[in-house]
Amino acid sequence: MVAAASPGEARLLCDQEHRMPPLLGQTLLTNATLTLGLLMTAALVGGILGARLRLPKVTSYLLIGAVLGSSVLGWVPKEHIEAIKPLTKLAIALVLFNLGCHFPLARVRRILGRAVRLSMGELLWTFLLVTVGLGLLGRFGGELGFHVGWEGALLLGVLALATAPATTILVLKEMESEGRVTDYTNTLVAINNLVSIVFFELLFLTILLLHGQLDQPPWWHFGRLLEDLVGSVSLGILAGLAVSYSFALTAESRRVVLLIAIAALTLGICLATSIPYLLAFLAMGITVANSSRQTRQVVAAVDSMNGLLCVIFFVTHGAELDVHQLFNAGWIGVAYIVLRGGGKYFGVRWAAGRGEEQPHVREWLGAALLAQAGAAIALCGLAVDRTMYMEAHLKDLFANVQTVILGTVVVFEIAGPLLIRQAVLRSGEVPLAHAIRPPGIGLIEQWQTVFNRLLLAVGRDPWAGRSADELRVSEMVRKNVEGIPHSATFDAVVAYLEHSRDNTIPVVDQRGVLVGVMRYRELSNALCDGDLGPLVRAADLMEPASRVLHPDEPLSRASTLFASSKDDCIPVVSEGGPRQLLGVVRRRDVLRLQVRGGGEGVTR
């Protein structure tokens, strides 16, 4: 027999039992904090190296995280990643909130019809190619590593629809892209993930029903799915209204705290009730876009904290990537990569051709939709957890699907940002100078900045005798500006102004030749006179385009023109013959480039 413990010994044992979990938790927290510091330091170094190699920041963070993770060095334990997960979930939630803030109903109505047509073509082609291709390939599964069968092919076909929202959106923001490919990409990311989530849940329930594994009647499960979707949207709308109402009443110094508080509460409710938080935050952003007069300030406040959170998200996500899973997926994984890529590309190309979209939309929109990660990983992981105690066939089915997703995401997350960058560059939706001179300052330039500051301190001018800027206008032109037709009605002019980021609008004829410019400040009187609507055309409101640039001119000429006018952009036209509109050079692009080239951080 074991002797009974004395009251003092019993109290000591009890105290030890209560102390152990906090000590273990404190140790884990300390180690996870050290890991977080290591990841962020590595991300900083990776970002500098990536800028040198002209890689998107997202790719740099993912690669440096993969090096530190289990695939290479193994310095980041999985339990530390789990400890950091709340921050990464908040990061992706805020990214989707930011995306929703760019969808006012006026803009949605303008592009929704065409975006839905493009999305239907892309989703249909992707689903059919992946499902049919893997279904046929699955017949030889014994020779190719493992078998997915037709059920697995259907599941992978639905998962292939999803596009990584955080990766895609942040690359577009980094490139500062504007234009149709950018607008369509933002819209299709939202549609793709919504369709993928809903159809995966429906297919999952159908498979369980066919195998007799439902613990409740089918209508109960489908009703629960509908309840989750409605609850998610409703929660997002309520959170968005809370932001719109309270943001203007809150002092500017406390607005970031307000947004974090509402976002954290919303995310916590979603996680506690198991409703889709991605959909909730998208609805939250759309609500703010349509109910707040300070949407731009809200987006700016989100951006101010999202930069840090997204660095944590991507470097942590990179550490989770397991290259070995790609080899485990075998030829099924290779086929999934090829078929999903083909579905996205040819689906968009087919739908864009039928809708008479512009050539650059047909060529490059599909490439901008290839990144895949969060939603697909979460869905198949949730399915594996749900089937843990079910029959072996179902467990193997979803485990194989998860293996394919975890393996191929390594390719899609590394290659995806590179393809997105190429898509907006080739579409002419970012200035060429952005690709030639990535944002940021290098190591040598930073030493030069410090040295220049020291020269200023002793009374010497380091810029004395410096040569003029040798950049050409062609390297700064924004090519995605189409101009407004000179025959456009007054209502069309107003609609154009509502969606334009410029206050100086090029006016073109039916051949795309520049015939004049409209300036917002001169239009203010006409905008206030409702009787002019039926009578006025764009040609009546324009002025001659006296200030224009040519592609081969030095950028210093643009600086001179901006110095002598208040225009925020100057049209760029072809030399010789008709002045074909090629795009515009914006004042903020020129100023930003001058600041970068003139020694960042130095004050004269």
URDAFEN-V980147 format. One record per residue. SS is DSSP state (hx for helix, st for strand, lp for the rest). PHI is phi in degrees with one decimal (* if undefined). BURIAL is I if it has 16 or more other C-alpha atoms within 10 Angstrom, else O. Layout:
[[SS:PHI:BURIAL] [SS:PHI:BURIAL]]
This chain:
[[lp:*:O] [lp:-93.2:O] [lp:-64.9:O] [lp:-70.5:O] [lp:-77.2:O] [lp:-70.3:O] [hx:-55.4:O] [hx:-66.6:O] [hx:-66.7:O] [hx:-61.5:O] [hx:-64.4:O] [hx:-65.7:O] [hx:-63.3:O] [hx:-63.3:O] [hx:-62.9:O] [hx:-64.8:O] [hx:-63.2:O] [hx:-77.7:O] [hx:-84.3:O] [hx:-60.6:O] [hx:-58.5:O] [hx:-61.2:O] [hx:-65.3:O] [hx:-64.1:O] [hx:-63.6:O] [hx:-65.1:O] [hx:-63.4:O] [hx:-62.1:O] [hx:-62.2:O] [hx:-62.2:O] [hx:-66.3:I] [hx:-65.6:I] [hx:-66.3:O] [hx:-62.7:O] [hx:-61.9:I] [hx:-62.1:I] [hx:-62.8:O] [hx:-62.3:I] [hx:-63.3:I] [hx:-70.3:I] [hx:-64.1:O] [hx:-64.0:I] [hx:-63.6:I] [hx:-62.4:I] [hx:-65.9:O] [hx:-61.9:I] [hx:-64.3:I] [hx:-65.5:I] [hx:-65.2:I] [hx:-62.2:I] [hx:-63.4:I] [hx:-64.5:O] [lp:-89.6:O] [lp:59.1:I] [lp:-97.0:I] [lp:-59.5:I] [hx:-57.8:I] [hx:-57.5:I] [hx:-62.1:I] [hx:-60.9:I] [hx:-65.7:I] [hx:-63.8:I] [hx:-66.0:I] [hx:-67.9:I] [hx:-66.1:I] [hx:-63.9:I] [hx:-64.3:I] [hx:-78.0:I] [lp:-79.1:I] [lp:-67.5:I] [lp:-69.1:I] [lp:-124.6:O] [lp:-86.0:O] [lp:68.6:O] [lp:-87.2:I] [lp:-115.8:I] [lp:-66.3:I] [hx:-63.3:O] [hx:-66.4:O] [hx:-73.0:I] [hx:-62.3:I] [hx:-62.5:O] [hx:-67.1:O] [hx:-89.4:I] [hx:-51.6:I] [hx:-55.7:O] [hx:-67.6:O] [hx:-69.4:I] [hx:-67.0:I] [hx:-64.2:I] [hx:-63.5:I] [hx:-68.4:I] [hx:-64.3:I] [hx:-69.9:I] [hx:-63.0:I] [hx:-69.6:I] [hx:-60.4:I] [hx:-60.1:I] [hx:-60.7:I] [hx:-62.3:I] [lp:-66.2:I] [lp:-97.2:I] [lp:-124.4:I] [lp:-64.4:I] [hx:-59.5:O] [hx:-61.2:O] [hx:-74.0:O] [hx:-60.6:O] [hx:-62.5:O] [hx:-69.2:O] [hx:-116.7:O] [hx:-62.4:O] [hx:-59.5:O] [hx:-69.0:I] [hx:-65.5:I] [hx:-64.9:I] [hx:-62.9:I] [hx:-63.3:I] [hx:-64.8:I] [hx:-61.9:I] [hx:-65.2:I] [hx:-65.4:I] [hx:-66.1:I] [hx:-64.6:I] [hx:-62.5:I] [hx:-64.2:I] [hx:-62.7:I] [hx:-67.8:I] [hx:-62.5:I] [hx:-67.3:I] [hx:-66.5:I] [hx:-68.2:I] [hx:-61.5:I] [hx:-72.1:I] [hx:-63.4:I] [hx:-69.0:O] [hx:-67.2:I] [hx:-63.4:I] [hx:-65.0:O] [hx:-107.5:I] [hx:-59.1:I] [hx:-62.1:O] [hx:-86.5:O] [hx:-102.7:O] [lp:122.2:O] [lp:-155.8:I] [lp:-112.7:I] [lp:-105.0:I] [hx:69.4:I] [hx:-71.4:I] [hx:-64.4:I] [hx:-65.0:I] [hx:-63.9:I] [hx:-64.6:I] [hx:-62.7:I] [hx:-67.1:I] [hx:-62.3:I] [hx:-73.4:I] [hx:-65.0:I] [lp:-65.0:I] [lp:-69.3:I] [lp:-68.9:I] [lp:-122.2:I] [lp:-63.5:I] [hx:-70.2:I] [hx:-63.3:I] [hx:-59.3:I] [hx:-64.6:I] [hx:-67.3:I] [hx:-71.8:I] [hx:-66.5:I] [hx:-63.0:I] [hx:-67.4:O] [hx:-62.3:O] [hx:-79.8:I] [lp:54.6:O] [lp:-80.0:I] [lp:-143.5:I] [lp:145.4:I] [hx:-68.1:I] [hx:-61.4:I] [hx:-63.8:I] [hx:-62.4:I] [hx:-64.3:I] [hx:-62.0:I] [hx:-58.4:I] [hx:-69.9:I] [hx:-68.7:I] [hx:-59.4:I] [hx:-64.6:I] [hx:-64.8:I] [hx:-58.4:I] [hx:-70.1:I] [hx:-62.8:I] [hx:-63.4:O] [hx:-63.1:I] [hx:-62.6:I] [hx:-64.8:O] [hx:-71.2:I] [hx:-65.2:I] [hx:-62.5:I] [hx:-63.4:O] [hx:-67.2:O] [hx:-60.3:I] [hx:-65.1:I] [hx:-64.0:I] [hx:-63.2:I] [hx:-63.6:I] [hx:-63.8:O] [hx:-65.7:O] [lp:-95.8:O] [lp:65.4:O] [lp:-108.9:O] [lp:-81.2:O] [lp:-87.0:O] [lp:-134.7:O] [lp:-56.9:O] [hx:-55.8:O] [hx:-62.2:O] [hx:-66.3:O] [hx:-68.3:I] [hx:-67.0:O] [hx:-65.1:O] [hx:-65.4:O] [hx:-62.9:I] [hx:-63.2:O] [hx:-63.2:O] [hx:-64.1:I] [hx:-65.9:I] [hx:-65.3:O] [hx:-63.0:I] [hx:-64.0:I] [hx:-64.9:I] [hx:-63.2:I] [hx:-63.4:I] [hx:-63.5:I] [hx:-64.9:I] [hx:-62.6:I] [hx:-64.6:I] [hx:-64.4:I] [hx:-64.9:I] [hx:-63.3:I] [hx:-65.1:I] [hx:-60.7:I] [hx:-74.1:O] [hx:-88.4:O] [hx:-63.3:I] [lp:-69.9:O] [lp:-85.1:O] [lp:-99.1:O] [lp:-60.1:O] [hx:-57.7:O] [hx:-69.7:O] [hx:-113.2:O] [hx:-70.2:I] [hx:-62.8:I] [hx:-61.7:O] [hx:-59.4:I] [hx:-65.5:I] [hx:-63.7:I] [hx:-61.4:O] [hx:-66.5:O] [hx:-64.6:I] [hx:-66.3:I] [hx:-63.5:O] [hx:-62.8:I] [hx:-62.8:I] [hx:-61.3:O] [hx:-63.2:O] [hx:-61.6:I] [hx:-68.8:O] [hx:-69.6:O] [hx:-101.8:O] [lp:61.3:O] [lp:-98.0:I] [lp:-64.7:I] [hx:-75.3:I] [hx:-61.7:I] [hx:-68.3:I] [hx:-62.6:I] [hx:-75.4:I] [hx:-65.5:I] [hx:-63.6:I] [hx:-61.5:I] [hx:-66.0:I] [hx:-62.1:I] [hx:-63.1:I] [hx:-62.5:I] [hx:-60.3:I] [hx:-109.3:I] [hx:-126.1:I] [lp:-116.9:I] [lp:-89.6:O] [lp:-121.5:O] [hx:-60.5:I] [hx:-62.1:O] [hx:-66.6:O] [hx:-62.7:I] [hx:-62.1:I] [hx:-62.9:O] [hx:-66.7:I] [hx:-64.8:I] [hx:-61.4:I] [hx:-64.1:O] [hx:-106.6:O] [hx:-72.6:I] [hx:-58.6:O] [hx:-65.1:O] [hx:-63.2:I] [hx:-73.0:I] [hx:-60.3:I] [hx:-60.3:I] [hx:-61.7:I] [hx:-75.9:I] [hx:-70.5:I] [hx:-69.1:I] [hx:-62.4:I] [hx:-63.6:I] [hx:-65.9:I] [hx:-78.7:I] [lp:-62.2:I] [lp:-123.1:I] [hx:-60.7:I] [hx:-63.7:O] [hx:-64.3:I] [hx:-63.4:I] [hx:-70.8:I] [hx:-64.2:I] [hx:-68.3:I] [hx:62.0:I] [hx:-68.6:I] [hx:-62.7:I] [hx:-64.8:I] [hx:-60.6:I] [hx:-63.7:I] [hx:-61.3:I] [hx:-61.5:I] [hx:-66.5:O] [hx:-68.5:I] [hx:-66.1:I] [hx:-62.3:I] [hx:-64.9:I] [hx:-63.9:I] [hx:-63.5:I] [hx:-69.4:I] [hx:-72.6:I] [hx:-64.5:I] [hx:-66.2:I] [hx:-61.3:I] [hx:-65.7:O] [hx:-66.7:I] [hx:-66.8:I] [hx:-64.8:O] [hx:-71.1:O] [lp:-95.3:O] [lp:55.3:O] [lp:-75.8:O] [lp:-67.2:O] [hx:-56.2:O] [hx:-69.0:I] [hx:-69.5:I] [hx:-62.3:I] [hx:-79.8:I] [hx:-120.6:I] [lp:-63.7:I] [hx:-60.4:I] [hx:-65.1:I] [hx:-77.2:I] [hx:-112.2:I] [lp:-85.5:I] [lp:-60.2:I] [lp:-147.6:I] [lp:-163.3:I] [hx:-48.1:I] [hx:-63.0:I] [hx:-64.9:I] [hx:-63.7:I] [hx:-64.6:O] [hx:-65.4:I] [hx:-72.0:I] [hx:-65.3:I] [hx:-65.0:O] [hx:-65.0:I] [hx:-62.8:I] [hx:-63.7:O] [hx:-68.9:O] [lp:-100.3:I] [lp:-59.1:O] [lp:-108.3:O] [lp:-97.2:O] [lp:-64.0:O] [hx:-59.3:O] [hx:-59.7:O] [hx:-68.7:I] [hx:-60.6:I] [hx:-66.8:I] [hx:-58.6:I] [hx:-73.6:I] [hx:-64.6:I] [hx:-66.9:I] [hx:-61.8:I] [hx:-63.2:I] [hx:-61.1:I] [hx:-63.8:I] [hx:-65.0:I] [hx:-65.1:I] [hx:-75.2:I] [hx:-77.3:I] [hx:-63.9:I] [hx:-59.6:I] [hx:-73.6:I] [hx:-66.5:I] [hx:-77.7:I] [hx:-83.5:I] [hx:-78.7:O] [hx:-55.7:I] [hx:-59.8:I] [hx:-64.5:I] [hx:-70.2:I] [hx:-61.7:I] [hx:-60.6:I] [hx:-64.6:I] [hx:-61.6:I] [hx:-75.3:I] [hx:-67.3:I] [hx:-68.3:O] [lp:-82.4:I] [lp:73.5:I] [lp:-101.7:I] [lp:-135.1:I] [lp:-67.0:I] [hx:-59.0:I] [hx:-62.2:I] [hx:-65.8:I] [hx:-80.6:I] [hx:-73.7:O] [lp:-123.1:O] [lp:-61.0:I] [lp:-60.2:I] [lp:109.2:O] [lp:-127.4:I] [lp:-85.2:O] [hx:-64.7:O] [hx:-64.9:O] [hx:-62.5:O] [hx:-67.5:O] [hx:-61.7:O] [hx:-63.8:O] [hx:-62.7:I] [hx:-61.0:O] [hx:-63.6:O] [hx:-61.3:I] [hx:-64.1:I] [hx:-64.9:O] [hx:-62.3:O] [hx:-62.5:I] [hx:-63.6:O] [lp:-98.4:O] [lp:88.7:O] [lp:-108.2:O] [lp:-96.8:O] [lp:-72.0:I] [lp:-98.3:O] [lp:-61.8:O] [lp:75.5:O] [lp:-73.9:O] [lp:-73.2:O] [lp:-70.5:O] [lp:-65.6:O] [lp:-99.2:O] [lp:-66.1:O] [st:-99.9:I] [hx:-58.9:I] [hx:-60.0:I] [hx:-85.8:I] [lp:-120.8:I] [lp:-71.9:I] [st:-92.6:I] [lp:-87.6:I] [lp:-86.2:I] [lp:-87.7:I] [lp:-94.8:I] [lp:79.4:I] [st:-109.3:I] [st:-61.4:I] [lp:-67.0:I] [lp:-92.9:I] [lp:-63.8:O] [st:-72.7:I] [hx:-61.8:I] [hx:-63.9:I] [hx:-66.6:I] [hx:-63.2:I] [hx:-62.7:O] [hx:-62.7:O] [hx:-63.9:O] [hx:-64.0:I] [hx:-63.4:O] [hx:-109.4:O] [lp:-97.1:O] [lp:-94.3:O] [lp:-111.0:I] [lp:-97.6:O] [st:-118.4:I] [st:-111.2:I] [st:-68.0:I] [st:-114.2:I] [st:-126.0:I] [lp:-88.9:I] [lp:-67.5:O] [lp:-95.7:O] [lp:82.1:I] [st:-87.4:I] [st:-68.1:I] [st:-118.0:I] [st:170.8:I] [st:-136.3:I] [st:-111.5:I] [st:-120.1:I] [hx:-61.1:O] [hx:-65.9:O] [hx:-79.6:O] [hx:-88.1:O] [hx:-59.5:O] [hx:-66.6:O] [hx:-66.2:O] [hx:-65.9:I] [hx:-84.8:O] [lp:-104.8:O] [hx:-66.1:O] [hx:-72.1:O] [hx:-79.3:O] [lp:-48.3:I] [lp:-69.2:O] [lp:-99.3:O] [lp:-90.7:I] [st:-120.2:I] [hx:-57.8:I] [hx:-61.8:I] [hx:-77.5:O] [hx:-101.2:I] [lp:-88.7:I] [st:-122.6:O] [lp:-60.0:O] [lp:-84.5:O] [lp:-81.2:O] [lp:-111.3:I] [st:-136.7:I] [st:-124.0:I] [st:-114.7:I] [lp:-56.6:I] [lp:-87.2:O] [lp:-74.8:O] [st:-68.3:I] [hx:-66.2:I] [hx:-60.9:I] [hx:-66.4:O] [hx:-62.5:I] [hx:-60.5:O] [hx:-64.8:O] [hx:-65.9:I] [hx:-66.0:I] [hx:-66.3:O] [lp:-101.7:O] [lp:-148.2:O] [lp:-103.9:O] [lp:-64.3:I] [lp:-91.3:I] [st:-154.9:I] [st:-127.5:I] [st:-64.7:I] [st:-110.6:I] [st:-127.1:I] [lp:-73.3:I] [lp:-89.2:O] [lp:76.0:O] [lp:70.7:O] [lp:-60.6:O] [lp:-82.2:I] [st:-68.3:I] [st:-71.6:I] [st:-103.5:I] [st:151.5:I] [st:-137.7:I] [st:-108.3:I] [st:-98.4:I] [hx:-58.9:I] [hx:-67.5:O] [hx:-67.1:I] [hx:-65.8:I] [hx:-64.1:O] [hx:-63.2:O] [hx:-68.5:O] [hx:-64.7:O] [hx:-65.4:O] [hx:-65.0:I] [hx:-75.6:O] [lp:-93.6:O] [lp:98.7:I] [lp:-65.3:O] [lp:87.1:O] [lp:-104.0:O] [lp:-112.8:O] [lp:-82.9:O]]
